[in-house]
Amino acid sequence: MSEIHDDDNDIPVLSGSALEALKEFYADRDAKEKELENLKAKKNTGDILSMDTFAENWNDSQFWYSQETADIFARELLAKCDNKSRIAVISAPSAFVQLKNIIASTSMSADKIPEIFLLEFDERFSIFPEFVFYDYKFPLKLPPSIKGTIHHIICDPPFLSEDCQTKAALTARWLSKPSGASQSQPTSDPASRVIVCTGERMKSLVNKLYGPLGIHTTTFEPVHAKGLSNEFYCYANFECDNWKWKD
């Protein structure tokens, strides 16, 4: 007769459905890792990219835009650009991926393709040559050569905290081209076009931090692919077909 130990009763046992869910999770994770490896091996082949390859990490406050929102942001970033223009994408990788997709799918001529910088903390995106490691805690720890040279900027600070918002704004202002007095009237052609996407409750802080760049709340409402409980606003220092200033 085998001896029965009390400790045996303490071993957790997963149900069949829980085991299947766990298997599915690991299979999905492994598939995404394989996709990343394949993408890294291909380098810049011009293939159409999908954000599905990059799983959101909620601990890092990663929430990708819907396809429509990413497309609108990307097209506004590309507007009026040529090969002498520079675009900076700060903590908004889904907008960056759509930028690359538009360039690849429309067969843009070389004289129309701008130089793009993806300022991003998530090193999965280092597979792209445009990647520049960025930690908002060190807002100016960036290549000196890009200071004051960026024509179009989008910034989506990862956290809805005053510290994060302030440091991200410092980065955007450091990157933007010098201009005269701050804008109080709507325009479509500021020295640097700046888009900020963040929570509605950060409105007063955003308008204060980006005041020198002429930022205002716009009519455009960004949508995230998996939805968010927090209401998000689009702030910008220019008007366009996709939005007007609210105030």
Secondary structure, DSSP 4 states (H G I P E B T S, - for coil): -PPPPGGGGGS----HHHHHHHHHHHHHHHHHHHHHHHHHHH-S--PPP-GGGS---GGGT--PBPHHHHHHHHHHHHTT--TT-EEEEES-HHHHHHHHHHHHHTT--GGGPPEEEEEES-GGGGGSTTEEE--TTSTT-S-GGGTT-BSEEEE--SS-SHHHHHHHHHHHHHHBPP-SSPP-S--S--SSEEEEEEEGGGHHHHHHHTGGGT-EEBS----BTT--SS-EEEEESS-BTTB-B--
